[in-house]
Amino acid sequence: MKIGLIVEGDSDKAFFDDYFMEKFAFEKRNLLVLTSGKKKGHCKIENKQIIHAHIETLIDKKCTHIF
């Protein structure tokens, strides 16, 4: 099983990278976290085109579950 997560910003990515890797013993290759980030105060995670691009990237990287 390979899990892909799309999160809002760098601090969210750091949380999942650190917490889940440590607490649940995920191997780096089985948990991929992408960040949409913020630009000029606008949340890019609300942009459907960016989210769809991230989903396609995670599918290409063989993620079986995407959140």
C-alpha positions as CSV (number, residue, x, y, z in Angstrom):
1,M,0.0,0.0,0.0
2,K,1.3,3.5,-0.9
3,I,-0.4,6.6,0.5
4,G,-0.4,10.0,-1.0
5,L,-1.3,13.1,0.9
6,I,-1.9,16.7,-0.4
7,V,-1.5,19.3,2.3
8,E,-1.8,23.1,2.4
9,G,1.7,24.3,3.5
10,D,5.2,23.4,4.4
11,S,4.5,23.1,8.1
12,D,1.7,20.6,7.3
13,K,4.1,18.6,5.2
14,A,6.8,18.6,7.9
15,F,4.2,17.4,10.4
16,F,3.2,14.4,8.3
17,D,6.8,13.7,7.2
18,D,8.0,13.7,10.8
19,Y,5.1,12.5,12.9
20,F,3.8,9.7,10.7
21,M,7.2,8.4,9.7
22,E,8.2,8.2,13.4
23,K,4.9,7.2,15.1
24,F,3.6,4.7,12.5
25,A,6.9,3.5,11.1
26,F,6.0,4.4,7.5
27,E,8.8,3.9,5.1
28,K,9.5,7.0,3.1
29,R,8.7,5.2,-0.1
30,N,5.2,4.3,1.2
31,L,4.0,7.8,2.3
32,L,4.3,10.7,-0.2
33,V,3.3,14.2,0.9
34,L,2.8,17.0,-1.6
35,T,2.3,20.6,-0.5
36,S,0.3,23.2,-2.5
37,G,1.8,26.0,-0.5
38,K,0.7,29.6,-0.3
39,K,1.5,32.5,-2.6
40,K,0.7,36.1,-1.7
41,G,-1.8,35.1,1.0
42,H,-3.9,32.9,-1.3
43,C,-4.3,29.3,-0.5
44,K,-3.4,27.2,-3.5
45,I,-5.0,24.1,-2.1
46,E,-8.3,25.7,-3.1
47,N,-7.2,25.8,-6.8
48,K,-8.8,22.7,-8.4
49,Q,-6.3,22.6,-11.3
50,I,-3.4,22.4,-8.8
51,I,-5.1,19.7,-6.8
52,H,-5.8,17.7,-9.9
53,A,-2.2,18.0,-11.0
54,H,-1.1,16.8,-7.5
55,I,-3.5,13.8,-7.8
56,E,-2.1,12.9,-11.2
57,T,1.4,13.1,-9.8
58,L,0.5,10.8,-6.9
59,I,-1.2,8.3,-9.3
60,D,1.9,8.4,-11.5
61,K,4.0,7.5,-8.4
62,K,1.7,4.5,-7.8
63,C,-0.2,5.7,-4.7
64,T,-3.1,3.4,-4.0
65,H,-4.8,5.8,-1.5
66,I,-4.8,9.6,-1.9
67,F,-6.1,12.1,0.7
